[in-house]
Amino acid sequence: MNENFHLYGTSEKPKKKELHKVGDFQFYYSDGEIEEIKYKSIELLRKISFLIRDKNWGTWSLHVDRYSGIEGKESVELHTYGYFSLDQKEKCLFETHIHIRKNRTLSISTTITPCNDIYTNRAGFILLHPLDGVCGQEVQITSNNKIHTSQFPYYIAPIQPFFNINKIRQNIKGIDLEIELHADRPFECEDQRNWTDASYKTYYRPLDDPFPYILIRDQSITQEIIINILSDCVDEAERIEVKESVVEENMPILYEHYDINRGNAENIVLTDRKIIKIDTTKTEWYAKSQILHTFQDTNELVIEVILPDDEERSDSILNKLSNILPSNTYVIPLPKSYLKSYQPTGDFPLLLTPSQALVIANRYFEKEFLGCGVLTYFTEFNRCGIASHLAGFIYHCNSATVHDADDASVMQTLESLPFIYESAQVKTGAYLPYRLGLSTIALQSNPYGDFIGENELNTRETMCSKDPRHRGLFGASWIVGFVATTLKHNLHSFCFSSMEGSFSSNENRHFYPIFHILKILAKASGRPRVLPPKIKNIALVYWEADGLMHGLVANLTTKNMNIHEEDLLVLDMQVAVLDKTRVEDASAEENFLTHVTKQASIHLTEYAVCYFQGALR
């Protein structure tokens, strides 16, 4: 098995990127799009790309036929020609031209020409604004030649913060920049942290415009983005970080997911704490729910209940469930219509609402055992009404590949998670216990359309029900990074795998890298948490148990790193490392990460993870 499989669970190679620099400008180029656009090392934009989205918000594939560049001291020109395709059946030609000049100007233009009539929800540029130096900061929006001042929201906005955009002016850490947006319709901006993306997104074509719409065969469309640096006064003084030493919280409790409608689960069990999904709109739900009796001795049981959109039937179902569920079972009731997503300003279903479902559930379950929220993602949680006064905890799930599926974007989703935790608590206003449902790289379901991809080619894809990185070292590193973000947010529990299907951690006694991380997290559940040091691009999770300090360490990058026990603030460190050279051995050894040896330093190759124990310095 090749190295890519060990790292990413697929033979597909990571996306290649070219670094280009002119004066104080720099960016990475890849297949007609540009990323990490920086000026004097300060990130101005995370990405500019041209996308075509289908009727279910799936992203068309991009294919490059020809690429050329002219690079000089004063400027860089890059020219890309190719086509977009959907399942190789529909095709749209494109050409993209990028110009970057030493005189502080960067432009990118794209022309598309459909080869057939195309139905699309969006075909145009998107710009991703980073969080650092942007979140909560002032911005000037030009709309129809009128300028108004606003700010990028700190708490995650369920609706678009800016509409009808022709030009953006902002100051990022002392750099005054202006972004011109040229197209036949205005742009608008949404808070992509709703979908766990670590960015705000300015995108072509207002959502109030009808969609899908048609791109006419052979009719070319051109759009252009121009970035102008107006002035800069960068503060390059070293910032001194105030170090805290006390944290009073416990490690979140690890759960494992199980969908009773998917059949028997025969894989190795990670924990006796379960989240069980029951779809009561299916006729066989009651017969299949008899399996719940086998969980009588489960430490804690959480039930995700999909209800009919009818009040009378839902009442009857919740009554039946209350009679067959073990005592002290936690329940999240949700009408089936709310598995879909609705625009905050749009029309919600005139059927049973989540709040009404909670009113019914309170007849049969104690309030503290009822969850308010959704069985999909934070997006839907943030958009619909949350009746926190009727519940004892809040609940939603997470996915990392709604919009982008490249490795960097998936790992960057970790930046948005602390904002999600804060925004969810502020939205409820009650600061209830916070339980996270199944949180994975791929999607459990598609609230935004009628179709979810199956990823038959086993590649990096958005909007799919499985992602190969879940089975690679990348997935293990991402989970450690995810757990690290929960520090100081008092999460009660989380879940990263299922007992069956594409989200399982093991199969036929073949243990994926995430299995070993989750096995450690299961033992750490509820233990007193310890504040770790901060090391750039390294995720650290510390806790106390049996008189020792324990920790998980993950390299979140493709760069090799050496870390010493003094960096980790640990004495007498004992270590077990799982890297790309050990994945095959670990796949056959259930207790691989418990075999620790004394080491004074750790060598972490790309996306490597490590478990250690020792004494706190």
C-alpha positions in Angstrom: 0.0 0.0 0.0 1.5 3.4 -1.0 2.3 6.3 1.3 -0.7 8.3 0.1 -3.0 5.6 1.4 -1.4 5.6 4.8 -1.7 9.4 5.0 -5.0 10.1 3.2 -6.8 6.8 2.6 -6.6 7.3 -1.1 -4.0 7.0 -3.9 -5.0 10.5 -5.1 -2.1 12.8 -4.6 -2.5 16.1 -2.7 -3.1 19.2 -4.8 0.1 20.8 -6.1 0.7 24.5 -5.4 3.2 26.9 -6.9 4.4 29.9 -4.8 4.7 33.2 -6.6 6.2 36.4 -5.3 6.4 39.9 -6.6 7.6 42.7 -4.3 5.7 42.3 -1.0 2.9 40.3 -2.7 2.8 36.5 -2.6 0.3 33.7 -3.3 0.0 30.0 -4.1 -1.4 29.0 -7.5 -3.2 25.8 -8.3 -5.3 24.9 -11.3 -6.6 28.4 -12.1 -7.2 29.5 -8.5 -5.0 31.4 -6.0 -4.7 30.8 -2.3 -3.0 32.3 0.8 -2.8 35.8 -0.8 -0.4 37.7 1.4 1.1 41.2 1.5 4.1 41.6 3.8 3.4 38.1 5.2 -0.1 39.1 6.3 -3.0 37.1 4.9 -5.4 39.3 2.9 -7.5 36.6 1.3 -7.5 32.8 1.9 -8.6 32.0 -1.6 -10.0 33.3 -4.9 -11.6 30.7 -7.2 -14.2 30.4 -9.9 -16.8 27.6 -9.2 -19.7 26.1 -11.0 -22.3 24.5 -8.6 -25.0 22.1 -9.7 -28.6 22.0 -8.7 -27.8 20.2 -5.5 -24.9 22.6 -4.7 -22.3 20.0 -5.7 -19.2 21.4 -7.3 -18.2 20.7 -10.9 -14.8 19.2 -11.5 -12.1 21.4 -13.0 -9.7 20.1 -15.7 -6.6 22.1 -16.9 -5.6 21.6 -20.5 -2.9 24.3 -20.8 -1.0 26.5 -18.4 1.6 29.2 -19.0 3.3 31.9 -17.0 5.6 34.9 -17.5 7.5 35.9 -14.4 9.6 39.0 -14.0 10.9 41.4 -11.3 8.0 43.8 -11.8 5.1 41.4 -12.5 3.8 37.9 -12.9 1.3 36.7 -15.5 -0.4 33.3 -15.3 -2.7 31.9 -18.0 -4.8 28.8 -17.6 -7.1 27.1 -20.1 -9.4 24.1 -19.5 -12.9 23.0 -18.8 -15.4 22.3 -16.0 -17.4 19.1 -16.2 -20.2 17.2 -14.4 -19.8 13.4 -14.6 -18.1 14.0 -18.0 -21.6 14.5 -19.5 -21.8 18.3 -19.3 -18.9 20.6 -20.1 -18.0 24.3 -19.8 -14.8 25.8 -21.2 -12.8 28.3 -19.2 -9.8 30.5 -19.4 -8.3 32.3 -16.4 -5.7 35.1 -16.4 -3.9 36.3 -13.3 -1.7 39.5 -13.2 0.2 40.6 -10.1 2.2 43.8 -10.3 4.9 45.2 -8.0 2.9 48.4 -7.8 0.5 46.7 -5.3 -2.2 45.4 -7.7 -3.4 41.8 -8.3 -6.1 40.9 -10.8 -7.8 37.6 -11.8 -10.3 37.3 -14.6 -12.2 34.2 -15.8 -14.2 33.6 -18.9 -16.5 30.6 -19.2 -18.2 29.3 -22.4 -20.8 26.5 -21.9 -20.7 23.6 -24.4 -24.3 22.9 -23.7 -27.1 24.6 -21.8 -26.3 24.2 -18.1 -28.5 24.4 -15.0 -26.5 25.8 -12.1 -27.1 27.3 -8.7 -24.0 29.4 -9.0 -21.3 30.0 -11.6 -18.8 32.7 -10.6 -16.0 33.9 -8.4 -15.8 33.3 -4.7 -13.4 35.1 -2.3 -12.6 33.7 1.1 -11.6 36.2 3.8 -9.5 34.9 6.6 -10.6 35.1 10.3 -7.4 36.5 11.7 -7.4 40.3 11.5 -10.9 40.3 9.9 -13.3 38.8 12.4 -15.1 41.7 14.2 -13.3 44.3 12.2 -14.7 47.3 10.3 -15.3 47.1 6.6 -16.6 49.6 4.0 -19.0 48.1 1.4 -19.7 49.9 -1.9 -23.2 49.1 -3.3 -24.5 50.9 -6.4 -22.0 53.7 -5.9 -23.1 54.2 -2.2 -20.6 53.4 0.6 -21.7 52.1 4.0 -19.6 51.1 7.0 -20.2 47.8 8.8 -18.1 45.1 10.4 -17.4 41.4 9.9 -19.5 39.7 12.6 -17.7 38.1 15.6 -20.5 35.7 16.5 -21.6 33.6 13.5 -24.3 35.4 11.5 -27.1 33.1 10.3 -27.9 35.5 7.5 -25.6 37.3 5.1 -23.9 40.3 6.7 -23.4 42.2 3.4 -25.5 42.4 0.2 -25.2 43.9 -3.3 -21.4 44.3 -3.1 -19.4 46.0 -5.9 -16.4 46.9 -3.8 -14.9 46.1 -0.4 -12.4 48.3 1.5 -10.9 47.1 4.8 -7.8 47.4 6.9 -6.1 44.1 7.9 -3.4 44.5 10.5 -2.3 47.9 9.1 -2.8 47.1 5.4 -5.4 49.2 3.7 -6.8 47.3 0.7 -9.6 47.6 -1.8 -11.3 44.7 -3.6 -13.2 45.5 -6.9 -15.8 42.9 -8.0 -16.7 43.1 -11.7 -19.6 40.9 -13.0 -23.1 41.3 -14.5 -24.8 40.9 -11.0 -23.6 42.1 -7.6 -21.9 39.9 -5.0 -22.9 39.2 -1.5 -21.1 37.8 1.6 -22.0 35.0 4.0 -20.4 33.8 7.2 -18.8 30.5 6.2 -18.2 29.5 9.8 -21.8 28.3 9.6 -20.4 25.3 7.7 -17.2 25.1 9.8 -15.2 26.8 7.0 -12.6 29.2 8.6 -13.6 32.2 6.5 -16.2 34.7 5.3 -17.2 34.1 1.7 -17.9 36.9 -0.8 -19.6 35.2 -3.8 -21.2 36.0 -7.1 -24.9 36.3 -7.6 -27.3 37.1 -4.8 -29.3 34.2 -3.3 -32.5 36.1 -3.8 -32.0 35.6 -7.5 -33.9 32.6 -8.8 -31.9 29.3 -8.9 -31.1 27.1 -10.6 -30.7 29.2 -13.6 -29.4 28.4 -17.1 -26.0 29.2 -18.7 -26.8 29.3 -22.5 -24.7 27.2 -24.8 -21.8 29.1 -26.5 -22.6 32.4 -24.7 -19.4 33.5 -22.9 -19.4 35.1 -19.4 -16.5 37.1 -18.0 -15.8 38.2 -14.4 -12.9 40.0 -12.8 -11.5 40.6 -9.3 -9.0 43.4 -8.7 -7.1 43.8 -5.4 -5.4 47.2 -4.8 -3.1 47.9 -1.8 -3.8 51.5 -1.0 -1.4 51.9 1.9 0.3 49.9 4.6 1.5 50.6 8.1 2.3 47.1 9.4 3.1 46.8 13.1 6.0 44.3 13.1 6.6 44.5 16.8 6.7 41.1 18.6 3.4 40.5 20.4 3.9 39.1 23.9 1.3 36.4 24.7 -0.1 36.3 28.2 0.3 32.7 29.5 -2.5 31.2 31.6 -1.9 28.3 33.9 -5.3 27.2 35.2 -8.2 25.4 33.5 -11.1 24.0 35.5 -12.9 21.6 33.2 -13.0 17.9 32.3 -12.3 16.2 29.1 -15.4 15.8 27.0 -17.0 12.4 27.0 -16.6 10.3 23.8 -19.6 8.7 22.2 -20.0 6.2 19.3 -22.8 6.6 16.8 -25.2 3.8 15.6 -28.0 4.0 13.0 -30.4 1.2 13.7 -31.8 1.4 10.1 -28.4 0.5 8.7 -28.3 -3.1 10.1 -26.0 -4.9 12.5 -22.7 -3.4 13.7 -20.0 -6.1 14.0 -16.9 -3.9 14.5 -14.8 -3.5 17.7 -16.7 -1.3 20.1 -14.8 1.8 21.3 -17.0 2.9 24.2 -20.2 1.8 25.9 -21.6 5.4 25.4 -23.8 5.4 22.3 -25.7 7.9 20.2 -28.4 6.0 18.4 -30.4 7.3 15.4 -34.0 6.2 15.0 -36.0 7.3 12.0 -39.6 6.8 13.1 -41.0 7.8 9.7 -39.9 4.4 8.5 -42.5 1.6 9.0 -40.1 -0.8 10.5 -38.8 1.6 13.2 -40.6 0.0 16.1 -39.4 -3.5 15.3 -35.8 -2.3 14.9 -36.0 -0.3 18.1 -36.2 -3.5 20.1 -32.4 -3.6 19.8 -32.5 -0.8 22.4 -33.0 -3.4 25.1 -29.4 -4.6 24.5 -28.2 -1.2 25.6 -29.8 -1.4 29.1 -26.3 -1.5 30.7 -25.0 1.3 28.6 -23.3 4.1 30.7 -25.1 6.9 28.8 -27.5 6.6 25.9 -28.4 9.4 23.5 -31.2 8.9 21.0 -31.6 11.0 17.8 -35.3 10.8 17.0 -36.5 11.7 13.5 -40.3 12.4 13.9 -43.1 12.7 11.3 -44.2 16.2 10.6 -47.5 15.5 12.2 -48.2 16.4 15.9 -50.6 13.5 16.7 -48.3 10.8 15.2 -45.3 12.3 16.9 -47.1 12.3 20.3 -47.9 8.6 19.9 -44.3 7.8 18.9 -42.6 9.7 21.8 -45.0 7.9 24.2 -44.0 4.5 22.8 -40.3 5.4 23.0 -40.6 6.6 26.6 -41.8 3.1 27.5 -39.0 1.1 25.8 -36.0 3.4 26.4 -33.7 2.7 29.3 -34.0 5.2 32.2 -31.8 8.3 32.0 -31.8 8.2 28.2 -31.1 11.6 26.5 -33.4 12.4 23.6 -33.2 14.9 20.7 -36.6 14.9 18.9 -36.7 16.6 15.4 -39.4 16.7 12.7 -38.2 15.2 9.4 -38.7 18.4 7.5 -35.9 20.0 9.6 -33.3 17.6 8.3 -33.3 20.1 5.4 -31.9 23.7 5.5 -33.9 26.8 5.0 -32.7 30.4 4.4 -33.2 32.4 7.6 -35.3 34.9 5.8 -37.1 32.3 3.7 -40.2 30.2 4.3 -39.9 27.4 6.9 -42.3 24.4 6.7 -45.8 25.1 8.0 -45.6 21.8 9.8 -44.5 20.5 13.2 -41.6 22.6 14.4 -38.6 21.6 16.5 -40.0 23.7 19.4 -43.4 22.0 19.1 -41.7 18.6 19.1 -40.0 19.5 22.4 -43.3 20.6 23.9 -44.6 17.0 23.1 -41.4 15.4 24.3 -41.7 17.2 27.7 -44.9 15.2 28.3 -42.9 11.9 28.4 -39.3 12.9 29.3 -37.8 15.1 32.0 -36.5 18.4 30.7 -32.9 17.7 31.6 -32.9 14.7 29.3 -34.1 16.6 26.2 -31.9 18.3 23.7 -32.7 21.3 21.6 -31.0 21.7 18.3 -30.7 19.7 15.1 -29.5 16.3 13.8 -27.6 18.0 10.9 -25.0 20.8 11.2 -24.5 24.1 13.0 -25.8 25.9 9.9 -29.3 24.6 10.6 -28.9 25.1 14.3 -28.1 28.7 13.7 -30.9 29.3 11.3 -33.9 27.8 13.0 -35.5 28.7 16.3 -34.0 27.0 19.3 -36.3 26.5 22.3 -33.7 26.3 25.0 -36.2 26.8 27.8 -37.7 23.4 26.9 -34.5 21.5 27.0 -31.6 20.4 29.2 -28.8 20.5 26.6 -28.0 21.8 23.1 -27.0 19.5 20.2 -25.8 19.5 16.6 -23.4 17.6 14.3 -20.5 18.8 12.1 -19.0 18.2 8.7 -15.8 19.6 7.2 -16.5 19.3 3.4 -19.6 21.2 2.5 -17.7 23.8 0.5 -14.1 22.7 0.1 -12.4 19.3 0.1 -8.7 20.1 -0.3 -6.4 19.2 2.7 -5.6 22.7 3.7 -9.3 23.8 3.8 -10.4 20.7 5.8 -7.6 21.3 8.4 -8.5 25.0 8.5 -12.1 24.2 9.6 -10.6 23.7 13.1 -10.1 27.5 13.3 -13.9 28.1 13.1 -14.9 25.6 15.8 -14.3 27.9 18.9 -16.6 30.5 17.2 -19.2 27.8 16.7 -19.1 26.9 20.4 -19.4 30.5 21.5 -22.1 31.4 18.9 -24.3 28.4 19.8 -24.2 29.3 23.5 -25.0 32.9 22.8 -27.9 31.9 20.5 -29.5 29.8 23.2 -28.9 32.4 25.9 -29.0 29.7 28.5 -25.5 28.2 28.5 -26.8 24.7 28.6 -24.6 21.6 28.5 -23.2 21.3 25.0 -23.3 17.9 23.3 -21.8 17.4 19.8 -23.2 14.7 17.6 -21.3 12.8 14.9 -18.6 15.2 13.6 -16.7 13.9 10.6 -14.9 15.1 7.5 -17.6 13.8 5.1 -21.4 14.5 5.3 -23.9 12.3 7.1 -26.6 13.9 5.0 -27.2 16.8 2.6 -29.6 19.4 4.0 -29.0 21.6 1.0 -30.2 19.4 -1.8 -31.8 16.1 -2.8 -28.5 14.2 -3.5 -25.4 13.3 -1.6 -22.4 11.9 -3.4 -21.1 8.4 -2.7 -17.5 9.2 -3.8 -17.1 6.0 -5.8 -13.6 7.1 -7.0 -12.4 7.5 -3.4 -11.0 11.0 -3.9 -11.2 14.3 -2.1 -14.8 15.5 -2.8 -17.3 17.9 -1.3 -20.9 16.9 -0.4 -20.2 13.2 -0.2 -21.2 10.5 2.3 -17.6 9.2 2.7 -14.1 10.7 2.7 -11.0 8.6 2.3 -9.1 10.7 4.9 -11.3 9.3 7.6 -9.3 6.1 7.2 -5.9 7.8 6.9 -3.4 9.4 9.3 -4.9 12.8 8.2 -8.2 11.9 9.9 -6.5 11.0 13.2 -4.6 14.3 13.2 -7.8 16.2 12.4 -9.6 14.7 15.3 -6.8 15.6 17.8 -7.0 19.1 16.4 -10.7 19.1 16.8 -10.5 18.0 20.5 -7.9 20.7 21.1 -10.4 23.4 20.0 -12.8 22.4 22.8 -10.6 23.7 25.6 -12.3 26.4 27.7 -15.6 25.8 25.9 -16.9 23.2 28.4 -18.3 20.8 25.9 -20.0 17.8 27.6 -19.4 15.3 24.9 -18.5 14.6 21.2 -18.6 11.8 18.7 -16.3 11.1 15.7 -17.2 7.6 14.5 -20.0 5.1 14.0 -20.3 1.5 14.7 -21.0 0.8 11.0 -20.7 2.2 7.5 -18.3 4.8 6.1 -17.7 6.5 9.5 -16.5 3.4 11.4 -13.1 3.4 13.0 -12.3 -0.2 12.3 -13.5 -3.0 10.0 -13.0 -6.8 10.3 -10.3 -6.1 12.9 -8.5 -3.7 10.6 -7.9 -0.6 12.7 -7.8 2.8 11.0 -5.5 5.5 12.6 -8.5 7.2 14.1 -9.3 4.1 16.1 -6.2 4.4 18.2 -6.9 8.1 18.9 -10.5 7.4 19.8 -9.5 4.5 22.1 -7.3 6.9 24.0 -10.0 9.6 24.1 -12.5 7.0 25.5 -10.2 6.4 28.4 -9.7 10.2 28.9 -13.4 10.9 29.0 -14.4 13.0 32.0 -10.8 13.2 33.3 -9.5 16.6 34.7 -8.1 18.7 31.8 -4.7 20.3 31.9 -3.7 23.5 30.0 -1.1 22.6 27.4 1.6 24.9 26.0 1.1 26.4 22.5 3.2 25.1 19.6 2.6 26.4 16.1 0.9 23.9 13.8 0.8 21.3 16.6 -2.4 20.2 18.3 -2.1 19.3 22.0 -4.6 17.8 24.4 -3.6 17.2 28.0 -5.4 15.5 31.0 -4.6 14.0 34.3 -5.2 10.3 35.3 -3.7 7.9 37.8 -1.3 10.5 39.1 0.2 11.1 35.7 -0.2 13.7 33.0 -1.3 12.3 29.7 -1.5 13.9 26.2 -2.2 13.6 22.6 0.0 15.4 20.0 -0.7 15.9 16.3 1.2 17.4 13.5 -1.5 19.4 11.5 0.8 20.0 8.5 2.9 18.2 5.9 6.2 19.5 7.4 8.4 17.3 9.7 8.7 18.6 13.2 10.9 17.7 16.2 9.4 18.4 19.7 11.3 18.0 23.0 9.9 17.1 26.3 10.7 20.6 27.6 8.6 22.0 24.8 5.7 19.9 26.0 6.4 20.8 29.7 6.8 17.1 30.6 9.3 15.1 32.7 10.1 11.5 32.3 8.1 11.3 29.1 7.0 7.9 27.7 5.8 8.0 24.1 4.0 6.0 21.3 4.1 7.5 17.8 1.8 6.7 14.9 3.2 8.0 11.6 3.1 6.9 8.0 5.8 4.3 8.6 3.7 2.6 11.3 0.2 2.7 9.9 0.3 -0.8 8.6 1.5 -2.2 11.9 -1.1 -0.2 13.8 -3.9 -1.5 11.5 -3.3 -5.0 13.0 -2.7 -4.1 16.6 -5.7 -3.0 18.7 -3.6 -1.5 21.5 -0.9 0.0 19.4 -0.7 3.5 21.1 -0.5 2.0 24.6 3.0 0.5 23.9 5.0 3.5 25.2 8.7 3.8 25.5 10.8 6.5 27.3 11.9 9.3 24.9 13.2 12.8 25.5 11.9 14.0 22.1 9.4 13.2 19.4 9.9 13.3 15.6 6.6 13.9 13.9 6.4 13.5 10.2 3.4 14.8 8.2 0.1 14.4 10.0 1.7 12.1 12.6 0.0 11.6 16.0 1.4 10.7 19.3 0.3 9.6 22.8 2.5 10.3 25.8 2.4 10.1 29.6 4.7 11.7 32.2 5.0 14.2 34.9 4.0 17.9 34.5 7.0 20.2 34.9 
